[in-house]
Amino acid sequence: MLNDEHVELRKSVEEFAREVVAPVIGDYYERCEFPYDIVRRMGAMGLFGLPVPEEYGGMGGDYFALCLALEELARVDSSVAITLEAAVSLGEMPILRFGTDAQKQRWLPKMAAGEVLGAFGLTEPGGGSDVPGGMRTTAVLDGGEWVINGSKAFITNSGTDITGVVAVAAITGRREEGKPEISTILVPSGTPGFTVSKKYSKVGWSASDTRELSFAECRVPEENLLGERGRGYAQFLQTLDEGRVAIAALSVGLAQGCVDESLRYARERRAFGQEIGRYQAMQFKIADMEARVHTARLAYYHAAERMLAGLPFKKEAAIAKLVSSDAAMDNARDATQIFGGYGFMNEFPVGRFYRDAKILEIGEGTSEVQRMLIARELGLPA
């Protein structure tokens, strides 16, 4: 499935992750500091513009190229990888897929260059996976402006110094049957009435930006509507299907990083007179880890292949996300066990991998939601 351009991209990102990210990311992680310098260099490489057409300042590649980049970054660090994933699949892709030409011209060139980050405002404090039923944020037209009130939770890239815009899902009316009409509205950073809370104190992803947002009589022009009115939820579902393939790739990267570190440690660490890699118990554990990575990678490759071919891929994306996040969590646990006490130290990559892995079973659709989607795609009753 990898063409020459994909192979070259993978190699360049692997080198970048190893030579630029790995030596410094532990310090960023320890300080819970956003790595602006790394993000700037990723922008210069064109990573933020991988699936964006050249006419909007991008690289003109495909979504699979983004997935390959995410996998290689996550082999070293997930905070950097999720910053890229959220900026592209959740920030840029909705504008690329559903935006007007004016919206694309305004935002995409700066986003593709990594000069501006976009965010995706869907989840609410009391909503979680129940997006339509739990949504309380509203937007009402008044004198040619949308007036937005409400709040969003767990929003990545929403409060950095280079965050430019947040796509906000809001109730813009009621349908005849009483169900909410959900639309998407672009809210630029700094808009009066738009407040960004302080960073969350998180278990993992400590070098990424995640915050709660609130909107109080926040006014933006009517033309900031993204896509068709009342189609916001459908747009976000499509965005999430694509994003799940990207998160699967990130999960595979973390799982592969666990294998990489465990292999190295098994050859260096000696116990009872020999390298621990000589013990069958250790060999079997690492073999299981490699098998999980291999299976998960095939799953996300298959989902990406169907997506790029224009074929239905909802089930395949859910399978890839479920299998890959499980692989990441299982491999992080096993790698930590292999490292023993050192695996519990944040200065070692596997300690950070262990902290970062759990959110992969939660973000962009929990594992339970993925099972629900798979069941529905198999024709079982909703």
C-alpha positions as CSV (number, residue, x, y, z in Angstrom):
1,M,0.0,0.0,0.0
2,L,3.0,2.3,0.6
3,N,4.1,4.1,-2.6
4,D,7.5,5.8,-2.9
5,E,6.3,9.1,-1.5
6,H,4.8,7.3,1.5
7,V,8.0,5.5,2.2
8,E,10.1,8.7,2.0
9,L,7.6,10.5,4.2
10,R,7.7,7.8,6.8
11,K,11.5,7.8,6.8
12,S,11.8,11.6,7.2
13,V,9.2,11.7,10.1
14,E,11.0,8.8,11.8
15,E,14.3,10.7,11.7
16,F,12.6,13.9,12.9
17,A,11.0,12.0,15.8
18,R,14.2,10.3,16.8
19,E,16.6,13.3,16.3
20,V,14.4,16.3,17.2
21,V,11.5,15.1,19.4
22,A,13.1,12.3,21.5
23,P,16.0,14.3,23.1
24,V,13.7,17.1,24.5
25,I,10.2,15.9,24.8
26,G,10.7,14.4,28.3
27,D,11.5,17.9,29.7
28,Y,8.4,19.3,28.0
29,Y,6.3,16.5,29.4
30,E,7.7,16.9,32.9
31,R,6.9,20.7,32.8
32,C,3.5,20.1,31.2
33,E,4.6,22.6,28.6
34,F,3.4,22.9,25.0
35,P,6.3,22.3,22.6
36,Y,6.1,25.4,20.4
37,D,9.5,24.9,18.9
38,I,8.7,21.3,17.8
39,V,5.4,22.4,16.4
40,R,7.1,25.1,14.4
41,R,9.6,22.7,12.9
42,M,6.7,20.3,12.1
43,G,5.1,23.1,10.2
44,A,8.3,23.8,8.3
45,M,8.3,20.1,7.3
46,G,4.8,20.5,5.9
47,L,3.3,17.9,8.3
48,F,0.2,20.1,9.0
49,G,-0.5,20.4,5.3
50,L,-0.1,16.7,4.3
51,P,-3.7,16.1,3.2
52,V,-4.4,19.8,2.2
53,P,-4.5,20.6,-1.5
54,E,-1.7,22.8,-2.9
55,E,-4.1,25.5,-3.8
56,Y,-4.7,26.1,-0.1
57,G,-1.0,25.9,0.8
58,G,-0.8,22.2,1.6
59,M,1.3,19.3,0.4
60,G,-1.4,17.9,-1.8
61,G,-1.1,14.4,-0.2
62,D,-3.7,12.0,1.1
63,Y,-5.0,11.2,4.6
64,F,-3.0,8.0,4.7
65,A,0.2,10.2,4.6
66,L,-1.1,11.9,7.8
67,C,-1.6,8.5,9.4
68,L,1.9,7.4,8.6
69,A,3.3,10.6,10.1
70,L,1.2,10.2,13.3
71,E,2.4,6.6,13.7
72,E,6.1,7.6,13.5
73,L,5.7,10.5,15.9
74,A,3.8,8.4,18.4
75,R,6.6,5.9,18.5
76,V,8.5,8.5,20.4
77,D,5.8,10.8,21.9
78,S,2.0,11.0,21.9
79,S,1.7,14.6,23.0
80,V,3.3,15.8,19.8
81,A,1.3,13.3,17.7
82,I,-2.1,14.3,19.1
83,T,-1.3,17.9,18.5
84,L,-0.8,17.1,14.8
85,E,-3.8,14.8,14.7
86,A,-6.2,17.2,16.3
87,A,-4.9,20.2,14.3
88,V,-5.4,18.4,10.9
89,S,-8.2,15.8,11.2
90,L,-10.3,17.9,13.7
91,G,-9.2,21.4,12.9
92,E,-8.5,21.5,9.1
93,M,-10.5,18.7,7.6
94,P,-14.0,20.1,8.6
95,I,-13.1,23.4,6.9
96,L,-11.6,21.5,3.9
97,R,-14.6,19.2,3.6
98,F,-17.5,21.6,4.3
99,G,-16.2,25.2,4.2
100,T,-16.9,27.9,1.7
101,D,-14.0,29.0,-0.6
102,A,-13.7,32.1,1.5
103,Q,-13.4,30.1,4.7
104,K,-10.8,27.8,3.1
105,Q,-8.8,30.8,1.8
106,R,-8.8,32.5,5.2
107,W,-7.8,29.5,7.4
108,L,-6.2,26.6,5.5
109,P,-3.0,28.3,4.3
110,K,-2.0,29.3,7.8
111,M,-3.1,26.0,9.2
112,A,-1.2,24.0,6.6
113,A,1.9,25.9,7.5
114,G,1.5,25.2,11.2
115,E,1.2,28.9,11.9
116,V,-2.3,28.6,13.2
117,L,-4.0,25.6,14.9
118,G,-7.6,24.8,14.7
119,A,-9.8,22.9,17.2
120,F,-13.0,20.9,17.2
121,G,-15.6,21.8,19.8
122,L,-18.0,19.0,20.2
123,T,-17.9,17.3,23.6
124,E,-19.6,19.1,26.5
125,P,-19.1,18.8,30.3
126,G,-22.2,16.7,30.8
127,G,-22.4,15.1,27.4
128,G,-19.7,12.6,26.8
129,S,-20.6,10.1,24.1
130,D,-24.2,11.2,24.1
131,V,-23.6,14.1,21.8
132,P,-27.1,15.0,20.5
133,G,-28.9,14.3,23.8
134,G,-26.2,15.9,26.0
135,M,-25.6,19.1,23.9
136,R,-26.6,22.3,25.6
137,T,-24.6,24.9,23.6
138,T,-26.9,27.1,21.5
139,A,-26.5,29.5,18.7
140,V,-29.3,32.0,17.7
141,L,-29.3,34.3,14.7
142,D,-29.6,38.0,15.6
143,G,-29.1,40.8,13.2
144,G,-26.8,38.8,10.9
145,E,-24.8,37.3,13.7
146,W,-24.7,34.0,15.6
147,V,-25.0,34.5,19.3
148,I,-23.5,31.5,21.0
149,N,-24.0,30.4,24.6
150,G,-22.7,27.2,26.3
151,S,-19.5,25.3,27.0
152,K,-17.2,22.6,25.6
153,A,-14.9,20.2,27.5
154,F,-11.7,18.3,26.7
155,I,-10.9,20.4,23.6
156,T,-7.4,19.8,22.2
157,N,-5.3,22.7,20.8
158,S,-7.9,25.2,22.0
159,G,-5.8,27.5,24.1
160,T,-2.3,27.7,22.6
161,D,-0.7,31.0,21.5
162,I,-1.2,29.9,17.9
163,T,-4.8,28.6,18.2
164,G,-6.8,30.5,15.5
165,V,-10.3,29.1,15.3
166,V,-12.6,26.6,16.9
167,A,-15.4,24.8,15.0
168,V,-18.2,24.7,17.5
169,A,-21.2,22.4,17.4
170,A,-24.3,24.1,18.7
171,I,-28.1,23.7,18.7
172,T,-29.5,26.2,16.2
173,G,-33.1,25.2,16.4
174,R,-35.6,22.3,16.7
175,R,-36.9,20.0,14.0
176,E,-40.6,19.2,13.6
177,E,-40.2,16.0,15.6
178,G,-38.6,18.0,18.4
179,K,-35.0,16.8,17.9
180,P,-32.3,19.4,18.0
181,E,-31.0,21.0,14.8
182,I,-27.2,21.0,15.2
183,S,-25.0,23.2,13.1
184,T,-21.3,24.0,13.1
185,I,-20.0,27.6,13.5
186,L,-16.4,28.9,13.2
187,V,-15.4,31.0,16.2
188,P,-12.0,32.7,15.9
189,S,-9.8,33.0,19.0
190,G,-10.1,36.2,20.8
191,T,-13.8,36.7,20.0
192,P,-15.6,38.6,22.8
193,G,-17.6,36.2,24.9
194,F,-15.3,33.3,24.0
195,T,-13.3,32.2,27.2
196,V,-10.6,29.6,27.3
197,S,-10.1,28.0,30.7
198,K,-6.7,27.0,32.2
199,K,-5.1,23.8,31.1
200,Y,-6.4,20.6,32.5
201,S,-4.1,18.6,34.8
202,K,-4.0,15.4,32.9
203,V,-2.8,11.8,33.6
204,G,-1.1,11.7,30.2
205,W,-0.5,13.8,27.0
206,S,1.1,16.3,29.3
207,A,2.8,18.3,26.6
208,S,-0.4,18.8,24.6
209,D,-3.0,21.5,25.1
210,T,-6.4,20.5,26.4
211,R,-9.0,22.9,27.9
212,E,-12.6,23.7,28.6
213,L,-14.2,26.5,26.6
214,S,-17.2,28.7,27.4
215,F,-19.3,31.0,25.3
216,A,-21.4,33.8,26.8
217,E,-23.3,36.0,24.3
218,C,-20.4,35.3,21.9
219,R,-21.2,36.9,18.5
220,V,-19.7,35.9,15.1
221,P,-20.9,36.7,11.6
222,E,-23.6,34.6,10.0
223,E,-21.2,33.6,7.3
224,N,-19.1,31.7,9.9
225,L,-21.6,28.9,9.6
226,L,-19.6,25.9,8.4
227,G,-21.4,23.8,5.9
228,E,-25.2,23.5,5.7
229,R,-27.3,24.6,8.6
230,G,-28.7,21.6,10.5
231,R,-26.0,19.3,9.1
232,G,-23.5,19.9,11.9
233,Y,-23.9,16.6,13.6
234,A,-23.6,14.6,10.3
235,Q,-20.5,16.6,9.5
236,F,-18.9,15.8,12.8
237,L,-19.8,12.1,12.4
238,Q,-17.9,12.0,9.1
239,T,-15.0,13.9,10.7
240,L,-14.9,11.4,13.6
241,D,-14.9,8.4,11.2
242,E,-11.8,9.8,9.6
243,G,-10.3,10.8,12.9
244,R,-10.7,7.3,14.2
245,V,-8.4,6.0,11.5
246,A,-5.8,8.7,12.5
247,I,-6.1,7.8,16.2
248,A,-5.7,4.1,15.3
249,A,-2.4,5.1,13.5
250,L,-1.3,7.1,16.6
251,S,-2.2,4.1,18.8
252,V,-0.1,1.8,16.6
253,G,2.8,4.1,16.9
254,L,2.6,4.0,20.7
255,A,2.3,0.2,20.7
256,Q,5.3,0.0,18.3
257,G,7.3,2.3,20.5
258,C,6.7,-0.1,23.4
259,V,8.2,-2.9,21.3
260,D,11.1,-0.7,20.3
261,E,12.0,0.2,23.9
262,S,11.4,-3.3,25.2
263,L,13.7,-4.9,22.6
264,R,16.4,-2.5,23.4
265,Y,16.1,-3.0,27.2
266,A,15.9,-6.8,26.9
267,R,19.3,-6.8,25.1
268,E,20.9,-4.4,27.7
269,R,19.4,-5.4,31.0
270,R,21.1,-8.4,32.8
271,A,19.5,-10.4,35.5
272,F,20.6,-13.7,37.1
273,G,23.8,-13.7,35.0
274,Q,22.4,-13.0,31.5
275,E,20.5,-10.6,29.3
276,I,16.8,-10.8,30.2
277,G,16.0,-11.2,26.5
278,R,17.3,-14.7,26.7
279,Y,14.5,-15.8,29.0
280,Q,11.5,-17.4,27.3
281,A,9.0,-15.6,29.4
282,M,10.4,-12.3,28.2
283,Q,10.6,-13.5,24.6
284,F,6.9,-14.6,24.6
285,K,5.8,-11.2,26.1
286,I,7.6,-9.2,23.4
287,A,6.4,-11.6,20.7
288,D,2.8,-11.0,21.8
289,M,3.4,-7.2,21.8
290,E,4.7,-7.4,18.2
291,A,1.7,-9.5,17.1
292,R,-0.6,-6.8,18.5
293,V,1.2,-4.1,16.6
294,H,1.1,-6.0,13.3
295,T,-2.6,-6.8,13.6
296,A,-3.5,-3.2,14.5
297,R,-1.4,-1.7,11.7
298,L,-3.2,-4.0,9.2
299,A,-6.5,-2.8,10.6
300,Y,-5.8,0.9,10.1
301,Y,-4.2,0.4,6.7
302,H,-7.4,-1.4,5.6
303,A,-9.6,1.3,6.9
304,A,-7.5,4.0,5.3
305,E,-7.5,2.1,2.0
306,R,-11.3,2.0,1.9
307,M,-11.5,5.7,2.9
308,L,-9.2,6.8,0.1
309,A,-11.1,4.6,-2.4
310,G,-14.4,6.3,-1.5
311,L,-15.8,3.1,-0.1
312,P,-17.8,2.9,3.2
313,F,-15.4,2.6,6.0
314,K,-17.3,3.3,9.2
315,K,-17.1,-0.3,10.5
316,E,-13.4,-0.6,9.5
317,A,-12.5,2.7,11.2
318,A,-14.3,1.5,14.4
319,I,-12.5,-1.9,14.2
320,A,-9.1,-0.2,13.7
321,K,-9.6,2.3,16.5
322,L,-10.8,-0.5,18.9
323,V,-8.0,-3.0,18.0
324,S,-5.3,-0.3,18.0
325,S,-6.2,1.3,21.2
326,D,-6.3,-2.1,22.9
327,A,-2.9,-2.9,21.5
328,A,-1.5,0.4,22.8
329,M,-2.8,-0.2,26.3
330,D,-1.7,-3.8,26.5
331,N,1.7,-3.1,25.1
332,A,2.2,-0.1,27.5
333,R,1.4,-2.4,30.4
334,D,3.7,-5.1,29.2
335,A,6.5,-2.7,28.5
336,T,6.2,-1.2,31.9
337,Q,6.4,-4.7,33.4
338,I,9.5,-5.5,31.3
339,F,11.3,-2.3,32.6
340,G,10.3,-3.0,36.2
341,G,10.9,-0.1,38.5
342,Y,12.4,2.0,35.7
343,G,9.1,1.6,33.8
344,F,7.4,3.6,36.5
345,M,9.7,6.6,36.0
346,N,8.6,9.4,33.7
347,E,12.2,9.9,32.5
348,F,11.8,6.6,30.6
349,P,9.7,6.6,27.5
350,V,7.7,3.6,28.6
351,G,6.5,5.4,31.7
352,R,5.1,8.1,29.5
353,F,3.7,5.6,27.1
354,Y,1.8,4.0,30.0
355,R,0.3,7.3,31.0
356,D,-0.6,8.2,27.5
357,A,-2.2,4.9,26.4
358,K,-5.4,5.0,28.4
359,I,-6.9,8.0,26.7
360,L,-6.7,6.2,23.4
361,E,-9.5,3.9,24.6
362,I,-11.6,7.0,25.4
363,G,-10.9,9.9,23.1
364,E,-12.7,10.2,19.7
365,G,-15.2,7.5,20.7
366,T,-14.8,5.1,23.6
367,S,-14.1,1.4,23.1
368,E,-17.7,0.8,24.0
369,V,-18.9,3.2,21.3
370,Q,-16.7,1.4,18.7
371,R,-18.3,-1.9,19.6
372,M,-21.7,-0.3,19.3
373,L,-20.8,1.1,15.8
374,I,-19.5,-2.3,14.7
375,A,-22.6,-4.0,15.9
376,R,-24.9,-1.6,14.0
377,E,-22.8,-1.9,10.9
378,L,-23.4,-5.7,11.1
379,G,-27.2,-5.0,11.1
380,L,-27.9,-5.5,14.8
381,P,-30.7,-3.3,16.2
382,A,-29.7,0.1,17.5
